[in-house]
Amino acid sequence: MTQSTPQSRKNMRARTKLVHAGREPSEQFGYVNTPIYRGSTVLQPTLAALEARHSARFTYGTHGTPTTEALELAWSEIAGAAGTVLTPSGLAAITLALLTALKAGDHLLVADSAYLPTRTFCNGFLRRMNIETTYYDPLIGAGIEALMRANTKAVLVEAPGSQSFEMQDIPAIAEVAHRHGACVVMDNTWATPLFFPPHERGVDLAVEAGTKYLSGHSDLLLGLVSANEHWAKPLRQTFDFFAMCAGPEDVFLALRGLRSMELRLREAERQGLALARWLRGRAEVSRVLHPALEDDPGHAIWKRDFSGSSGLFSVILKPAPKAALAALLDNLQLFGLGYSWGGYESLVIPFDCSRYRTATKWQPEGPALRFSVGLEDIEDLKEDLDRGFALFRAQL
Ligand SMILES: *Cc1c(COP(=O)(O)O)cnc(C)c1O
């Protein structure tokens, strides 16, 4: 057979790219997968080669191995990026992206609905570095123009919002940001590049917590930052300053997860929508926050810019005492109570954004729950919740 190349795959579909990108069997004695390369030292054959090492493909462990290169190339191909770097966690990917775009004295705009540890980094570390953050209403769209200052060098977007699922008009925000010379950084973990092609929509640096759907098995931590043509070099340079490398086993597992990511995402979407619609019909539920539902406030933007939804969404219950919530959550057998998401197993977690929001008010009418729907049979999931809701009602 003839080995396909990024060039020959250019017009192929995402599923095909997921299977063939980042693999060179001819370089691995014909084996299908690139194995785990563990290593610090890369030996050079001669003094001349050592002195010319900066043009060599591999020079030292922190600068990459065949394993990390495989995932970086595959991800760039799938994300439509000019370059990708890997980090030991999703949060490390966010901080690396922001540090690529910002320097002391700069101003940063962050969606009020952003992932909470992103805020903690901005309010703690970036403030210490004399970088000021202003939070903005995630629904602001082109209105972000009014918040731009001469020193605004980055705008962080995240759609849908972490936990609260507001949709952002990213092309509109990117248009304003670019006119003012600011870098658009996106946390694209929910949709992944399969459902939202970040760089086509105006994002400069796109972050993915590979911990979620890329892994798909709740067994590793990993982050990825992909960059468009303009930002690929500054991103790599900032990565090299820190040498904040991902571990070889985690990268290998992520490459394995990559091959089936589309299948798992499509199933998560199907299961997620089925459970969201079922929950919307429950008497205990006040609202379901899921942009792929036709009556969701963010549905029009989702439909315009996204090609799918993942299995993560939230619900607002009708007012209920803590004891009722505990009766529900303590007795579920199939929904684990824990952080993270995107694994094969279902999870649920209560949340409250009102403690930390500053640009918008979060005032749900009752307790808020976030669901990550796994691969269990949907009927069993409904029956588990049905039992839980009976115990919930008994405490009202
Ligand atoms: C989980 C998550 C992250 C961080 O990923 P970690 O690997 O856990 O650090 C970032 N953004 C979003 C939206 C997430 O859900």
The ligand as an SDF file (V2000), in Angstrom:
LIG
                    3D

 15 15  0  0  0  0  0  0  0  0999 V2000
  -11.4000   19.8510   32.7910 C   0  0  0  0  0  0  0  0  0  0  0  0
  -11.3430   21.1380   32.0720 C   0  0  0  0  0  0  0  0  0  0  0  0
  -10.1370   21.8080   31.9170 C   0  0  0  0  0  0  0  0  0  0  0  0
   -8.8640   21.3720   32.5820 C   0  0  0  0  0  0  0  0  0  0  0  0
   -8.4090   20.1100   32.2960 O   0  0  0  0  0  0  0  0  0  0  0  0
   -7.4640   19.3340   33.3290 P   0  0  0  0  0  0  0  0  0  0  0  0
   -6.7570   18.3370   32.4970 O   0  0  0  0  0  0  0  0  0  0  0  0
   -8.3770   18.7310   34.3520 O   0  0  0  0  0  0  0  0  0  0  0  0
   -6.5390   20.3480   33.9310 O   0  0  0  0  0  0  0  0  0  0  0  0
  -10.1500   22.9620   31.1880 C   0  0  0  0  0  0  0  0  0  0  0  0
  -11.2640   23.4490   30.6430 N   0  0  0  0  0  0  0  0  0  0  0  0
  -12.4430   22.8350   30.7640 C   0  0  0  0  0  0  0  0  0  0  0  0
  -13.6460   23.4260   30.1180 C   0  0  0  0  0  0  0  0  0  0  0  0
  -12.5310   21.6640   31.4950 C   0  0  0  0  0  0  0  0  0  0  0  0
  -13.7170   21.0790   31.6620 O   0  0  0  0  0  0  0  0  0  0  0  0
  1  2  1  0
  2  3  1  0
  2 14  2  0
  3  4  1  0
  3 10  2  0
  4  5  1  0
  5  6  1  0
  6  7  2  0
  6  8  1  0
  6  9  1  0
 10 11  1  0
 11 12  2  0
 12 13  1  0
 12 14  1  0
 14 15  1  0
M  END
$$$$
